[in-house]
Amino acid sequence: MRIIILIFSLLLISCQAEEITAGDGFMVEAVIPVGANPHGMQKEGERLYIAAAGDDRIEVLDLKTRKIVERWDAPDTPLDLVKSLGGWLVSAFSSDYLHILDSNGRPTTMAWRVGAGPSLFAPDRGGDLAYIVSELNDTFTVFDRTMGEEVKTYPTGMRPYPADVTHDGVLAFIPNRDEDTVSVIDLLNGEQVTRIPVCDGPLGGSLTVDEVSYIVSCGGADRVQFINTASLEVVAEVADGIGPRPFSVAVSPDRRYAFVNNSRAATVSVIDLESLAVIENIEVGETPIVMRIFGHTLYVASEGSDTVSIIPLPARITVMGGPPNQVVVLGMIHDGHETSERYSLEVLRDVIRRIDPDIVITEIPPNRLDAALKGFAETGRVSEPRVSVFPEYTEVLFPLTEEMDFEIIGAAAWNSYMNRYRSRALKGIENDPARAGQTAENRAAKREMSAAIGGRWDDPLFIHSAEYDLLQQNGWRPYDVYFNDELGPGGWSNINQGHYALIAGALQRNIFKGKRVLIMFGASHKYWFMEKLRERDDIDLLDAADFFGD
C-alpha cells in the first residue's frame, strides 16, 4: 500500500499514528476532449499519452494546461502504447504489428509482428518485459523491450482480451471473451496452467495489489468475479450495482477499491474491496473503454464521447508521531520442532505467549492464508496444502488464535511455479561440467556451515545469535553469487527480496501504531531480514533470545 507520510513536529510528541481518508468520495476533476475513440494511455512526467484509435494518432496531453500539445501519426488503428527501445511501442489493431515510434513520436522502420488484432498491453510495472494479446489471433506475446526481441508467444482461448501479469512475472491472467474463460499461463516455465470457467463474456480484469485475487469483468453478465490466484477458482462475485457491459478493472494502489467501467453506460462502478459491495457509480464520458491508474489518479478514456476523465483518488494519509512498533524475528526449524526437545512445539508455544504479539507475519503465501484460516475455523485443522507442511503454524500458531488475539499476515513470495523452475535449473547447473567448480564450492560452503552449526542446530539461543546469522550468510554466499539470476524469482536473493517486500508492506500498513509484531520464518532467512530491519527507524527491533526461558 502506498502511504503518504506527513511529519508534524508537535504530533511527534503527543499524538498516536492515525490514518485519515482525504476527501468525501470520488469527483471528476476534469473532462478533456481528445481525438476520436481514445483507448490506451501512458503517463510520463506531466504528460499523458493517449492512443486515439479513430484518428490513427497518438495525442500528447499536457496535464498542467489540460491541452493537447502534440499529435503523432500512428497507422492502423492504434489502441495502446508502452515505452520501449528509447521510444514507444504502439499496438496497431487493424494490422498484425506493433509499430515503434522514437521518443519524439516519429515513425521508425522497426515493427514487431504479433498476429492479427494486437490490442492493449498488460499494465506496465517497469522491467524489461512487455505483454500483449492479439485479439484476432488468439495469442499472447511476451517481448523484451530493452533488447527488441520476442521472448515467446502463447496460445490463449478464443478472442483474448487484455491480460494482467503478476509483479514477479510468473503468472499471466487473460480473459477469453468468446469462450467464457480466463487463461492462466505460467511464464516462468513456459506453459499454460489452466483455463478457468467464468461468467459470460469476460472482457478485462486486474490483479489486486496483494495479488491474492484476479478480478475479471464479464460484459455479458453485468458482474465481476474474483479468482483466487492460488486455487485458481472463482471465490466471490459482485453483481449488484455494476452497470451494463462492464469492460475492464483497475485497482487503487491503497488496496481499498476496484473500479469497473460500464461500457454501455457512462459510469464507473466503485467496489469496496473489504465489503465486496458497489459503493458508488461515477459519471464519466459515454462508452468508457479503457482505465488506467497513475499515482493516485484514475484516467478514464471514453470512446463514445471522445474524452478522458480525470478522477483523483482519495488518499489515506498516515501521520507520524505514534509509538514505533516492536518487532521480534523468530527463526523456525520447521519439522525439527517436532523432534527437538530444546526447540519443541511446546517451547515455541510458550515463547509466542511471552511475546504476546498483536500481529504475526508468517511464511504463508498471502493467497493461501484465507483458505487456511477458513479450514481451521470450520474443522479445527489446517488442511491447506502449502500451510499444512509447517507444524509451527498447524500445531502452534493457529491453535493459539483460540486463546490469544493477534492478526496473521501471509508474507511468503514463494510458489510452486518457482519451485518447479528452480529444480529444473539446478539440475541443469549440477550436470554442466563447466559449472563443476561452482557446484563444488557451493556444496563445500554448505558442509562447512553444517559442521559449524553441528549439534546446536536446534538450540534456540544459538539460532537467535549473531554467530548463527553469520554462518548462514557465509553458507549461502556461493549459491547466491553463482546461481541467483539463473534461478529467476526463486534465486536466493530474489526470493528473500520477495519475502521482505511483503514483510515491509505489512510493517508500513501498521506504521507507528505501537504494536508488537512477530515475524516467523525459516531460520536460514533470518539474517537477511535482520539486516533490512536494522535499517528501519520506525521500529524497535527486540532480541528474540530474551523471550526464551532459562
N, C-alpha and C positions, 0 to 999 in steps of 0.2 A: 504494500500500500504506500502510495506516495504521500508524504506528510510534509506540510509547510510548517517550519518551526519559527516562531516569533519569540524574541528574547526581550523581556521587560525586567529591568533590574529590580524594581520593587517586588515583583511577583516571585523573583528568585528567593526572596527571604520568607515570604508569608503564605504563598498560595500552593495548592496542590496542582499537579498537571491536570488539565482538563481539555476535552475535545469540544470544539464549537463548530456547529454547522453554519457556514456562511450562506446567507440568502434564505428566502422563503419559498423555494421551489425552482421551477425552470422558466426562463423567459428568453424569447428570441431577441437577441441583441440587435441583429441586423439581417435584412434580406437583400442580397446583392444580385442584380440582374447580370447574367453571364451569357455565353454563347449557347447554341442550340443543343439540347439533350445532354446536359452535363452528367458525367459519371464519376470515374475515379479521381481522387485528389491526393496530392502530397504537399507537405509544408516544409519549407526551408527558410529559416530566419523569419522575417516578417512578410514572406510571400507565400501565397497558396497557388499551387499549380493545378489546373483543372483540365481534364480531358473533355472537350466539347465535341462529342461524337457526331452531332448533326452538322457541324461546320468543318469537320476534318481539320481541327486545330487544337493546340494546347493554349489555354489562356492563363496569363500570369496576373493574379490579383494581389495588389498591394494592400495588406491588412491594416495599415495605418490610415491610408487615404480612402480605402474601400473602393478603389478604382482599378479597372483592368489597365495594366501598363504595358503589356506585351502580348502579342499573338504570334504563335509559331505554327507553321504548316505541319500537319501530321496526317498522312493519307490513310484511306481505307478504314474509316470509322474508328478513331482512337477511343478506347474505353478506359484506359488506365495508364499510369506511368510510375516508374520507380528509378531511383538513382543507380547508375551503372557506368563503369568504364570512364569516369570523369564527366559523364553526361547523363542522358536519360534514356531508359528503355521504355518503349511505348507499345502497348498491345494494339494491334490493328484487326478488329473483329471481322471485317469483310475480306480478310486475307488469311494466309497461313503463317504470317510473320509477326515477329516483334521487331520494330524498327528502332534504330539507335540515333538519337539526336545528340549533338555536342552540348556543352554546358551553356551555350548561348542560344540553344534551340535550333541550330542549323542542322539540316539532314546530313547524314554521313552515308557512306556506301555500305556500311555494315548492317546486317539483319540476321536474325535467327529464325529458322523455320521450325514451327512447333505444331503444325496441324491446324485444321480449319477452326475458326472462331475463337481465337485467344481472347479471354475476357478480362477479369480482374485479378490482380496479383494478390497473394496472401499478404496479410498485414506485415509491413516492413519493420522488423525489430533490429535492424542493423545486421552486421555479419556479412560473410561473403556470398551467401546464397539467396536467390530469389526463386519464387514458386508461382506457377500459373497453370490454370486449367485451359484446355482447348475445348470449348463447349460443343462444337460440331464434330469433333474428332474423338471424343470420349477418352481423353488423355490428360495426364497431369505431369508437368515437366519441371525439373529442378535445374537451375543454372548457377554456375559460379560467375557472378557478375564482375568480380575483380580480374578474372582470367579470360573472360569472354568465352567460356566453354559450357556446353551442355553436360550435366552430370548424369542424368538418367531420366527417361520417360516411362511412366507407369500407365497401364490401362485403368480406367475407372468404370463406374456404372454408366448408364445411359444419360446423356445430357448433363455433364457435371457443371456445377456452379461454383463460385469462388471458395477456395479452401482456407483453412487455418492450420498452422503448424505450431507445435509446442516449442517453447523457447530454447530447448536443448536440441532442436532439430530432429527429434526421434520419431514423432508420430505426426502424420497429416490426416486431417478430417475433411472429407469432401462430400457435399450433398449432391445426390444424383436425382435431378428433377423428375425424369421420366420413368424411374423405377422405384421411387419412394424408399430410397436407402441412403445411408451415409457410408462411403468407403473409408476404411481406416488403413493407412499404409505405413508400414514400418520402414522409415527412410534409412535407418541405421543398417539394417540387414537387407534392405532392398527387396521387400516383398509385401504383398497385400496381406493384412491380418484378417479382415472380415468385411462384410457389408451388413450394416445394421438396419433392419427394417424400422422405418419411422412413419410419421403421419404424411398425408398426401401432399405431393408437390414441394419437396424441400428446395428452397431457393438460396439459402445462405445460412451462415452460422458463425459463432465465435466461441473460443475458449474463455472461460472465466479467468480472472487474474491469477488465481491459485492453481489453475488447470485441473481442478477436481472435476469439472464438468465441461462438456461441449454443448452449447445451446444451438439448436437448429430451428430455423423458422420454416413453417410449412404453409406456402401460399395457397395450396388447395384445401387447407383445413382451418385456416384462420386461428392458428395456435403455434406455440413453440414447445419443444420438448427438450429435456435435459438428459444427456447421456453421461454416465459416469465413465471417466477415462481409464479406470482400472478394469471394471467388469465389462465395459462396452455394452451396457444395457441401458435402455430408457428407464429413468428412475423417477421422473416427475414431468408434469406439463402445466402450461398456463394457457388458458383459452379466454376466460372472462376478461373483457376489457381490451383484448387485442383487436385491431381494426382489420378491414378486408385486405386480403392478399399480403400478409407480412412478407417482406422481401429479404432483409438482412438483419444482422445483430451486431451491436457494438457494446462493449462493457466498460464502465467507468474505471479509471485507474485506482480509485479508492475502494473497489470491490463491491460497492453498495448497489449499483444499478446496472440493468441491461436495457438497452434501447432497441426498439424494433420499429422499422419504418414500414408503414402500411401503404403499399404502392397503388391501391385502388381508392385511396383516400388522400388527405393532405395532412396526415398526422404521424407522429412518432409516439408509440406507446412506451411508457417508462415502467419497468418491472423492478420492484424492490426485491433484491436477491435474498434477503433474510426471510421475508414472509411469502415470497413467490406469489406476489399479487401485483396487478397493474395499479399504480397509484396516480397516474396522470396520463393524459394524452396531449402532446404539444402540437399546436397547429404550425405547419410549415407549408412550403410550396406544393403545388399539385404533382402527383406521382413521384414521391420521394423514392429515389432508386439506389443511391449509394450514401453510406455514412462513414465518416472517419473521425476518430478522436485523436487530437494532437494536444499534448499537455492536458490542460483542464478545460478544453473547449471541444464541443461536438459540432461538426460541419455536416450539413445535410444537402446533397445535390438532388434537385427535383427536376426531372426531365420534362414534366408536363408544363411547368411554368418558366423553365429556363432560369432558375435561381439557385443560389446557395444560401442556406440559412445558417447563421452563426449563433450557437447556444452555449453560453458559459455554464460550466457545471459547478454546482455548489461544492465548495472546498471544505474539508474537515481539517481544522487548524488545531495543532497541539501546542499549548502554551507551556513553555518550560518554567520550572520553578518548584515542582513537586519533588518528593524524595526519590533518589535513584532506586532502581530495583536491585535486589541482592540475587546473585547468580551462583549456583553450585553446579559443577560438572561432575557427574558420576560415570566412571568407566565401567562398562558391562563386560562380563566374560561369557555371556550367552548360556549355552548348555553347561558350561563349567559351574554355574551357580547350583546346578542340580547334584553335583558330586562333591563340591568343595565344602569343607567344614568352616574354614576361615571366612569365606565369602559366599555363604549359603543363601538360599532364598529367604530364610528366616532372618539372617543378618541384614540382607538388603531391605527386607520389610521394616525392620527396626530403624534402619538408617533413614529411610524415607519418612517414617513417623517423626524422627528427630528433626529432620529438615523442615517438615511441615510446609510443603510448597503451596503456593496459590496457582502456579502454572507448571506443568511438566511438558517439556519439549522432548519428543521421542524419535527413535529411529523407525518410524512408521511412515510410509508414503501418505501424503495428505489425501489422495484419492481412495485410500483403503481404510481410513480411520472411521468414517461413518458406518461402514459395514461391520467393522469390528465392534464398535460401541453398541450398535443395534443388536447384533448377535448376542453380546454379553447381557444386555438388558433383558432380552427375551428368554435366554436359556441358562444364564449364569456361566457360560463358556465362551471363549474366544475361538471361533472356527474360521475366521477369515484367513486364507492360506498363508499370506505373507506374514501376518502378525503372529499366527499360531506357532511359528518356529522360535519365538523369543520367550522363554519361560519367565524372564524378568517382567514381562508385560502380562502374560496369561495367568501366572500364578501369584504375582505380587501387585503390580500397578493397578490392573483393572479391578481385582477384588478389593483393593484399598479404597476405591471410589465409594464403597458401601459404608465406610466409616469416616472418611475424610472428604473435604470439599476442595477439589482442585480441578482445573481445566486441563485436558490433554490436547496437545497440539502435535500434529504429524509434521516431520521435517526431514524425511528421507528422500533424497533425489533419485535413488536407485530404482530401476525397474527391470523386468525380465528381458526386455529387448536389449538393454545394455549388457546384461549377463550373458546372453547368447553371443552377442558380438564380441565381447571380451574373451570368452572361452575360445572362440574360433581364432581370434587374433593372437592370443597367447600360444595356442598350438602351433600356428604358423611360425611365430618367433622361435619357439623351442626347437622346431625341426629345421631351422635355417642354419646351415653350417657357418655362414658368415656372421651370425649373431652369437656364436658359441661363447665367445669371451664375455659378452654382456650377460647372457644367461647364467654363466658360471659365477660372475661377480654378484648378481642378484641373489643366487642361492647361497653363496658364501655369507653375504650380509645377513640373510635371514637366519642361517645357522648360528652366526656369531651373536645375533640378538637373542635367539632362543637359549643359547648356552649361558649368556649373561643373566637372563631372567631366571632360568633354572627352576628350582623348587619354589620360587617366590611368585610364580605365575598367578596364584590365587590369593596373595596377601593384599588385602585392600589398602593397607597403609603404604605398601610399596607401589601398588598400581597408581595411587594418587600422590606420587612424588615426582620431583623434577628429574631424578635419575631414570625412572621408568619412561618418562616422556622423551628424554634424550636418546635412550636405547631404541625406542620406536622410530624416532626421526631418522636415526642413522641406519636402522634396519630396512626402512622403506626407501632410502635415498636412491640406490641404483635402479630399482623398479620404476621409481618416479622419473628419474632423469632419462632413462633409455626408452621407456615404453609408454609414458603418459599420453603423448599425442596420438600414437598408433591405436591406443585403446579407446579413443573417442571420448564421449562424455563419461565413460566408466573408468578412465585412467585415474591414477591415484590423486593427483592434484585436482583434476577436473571434477571428480565426484565429491571430494572434500569441499571444493568451492560451491558445488551444487547444494550439498547439505548445509553449509554455513549460510548461504544466501537465504535459505528457508528459516534457519535459526535467527538470523539478523532481522528478517522481516517480522518474525513473531516478537522479538525484543522491541523493534521500532513501533509496532502497533500498541505496545504496552508501556511506552517510554514514560519515565518519571511518574509512575503510579505507586511506588513504594511496595511493590510486590516481591515475593520470594519466588524465584524461577529455578527449577531443577531441570538440567539437561541430562538425559540418559541416552548414551550412545556407546557403541563398541569401544573398548579401551584403546585400541590402536588409533582411533580418530582423535583421541582427546588432546594430544599435543598440538594438533593442527588448529583445533578450535580455541585452545587456551591462548595461543599466540594472537589470534584475532581478537579475542575477548579482552585481553590485556591492553589493547589499543583503544578500547572504548572508554569514554569519560562519563557515560551516562549510567553506568552500573557499578556496584560494589561486588567484586569477584571474591567469593568466600572459598576457604580451603576445605575441600571435601573431607580430608582426613580428620578434621575436628569433629565430625559427626559420627565417627566410629567409636565404639566402646573400647575400654582398656583391653 
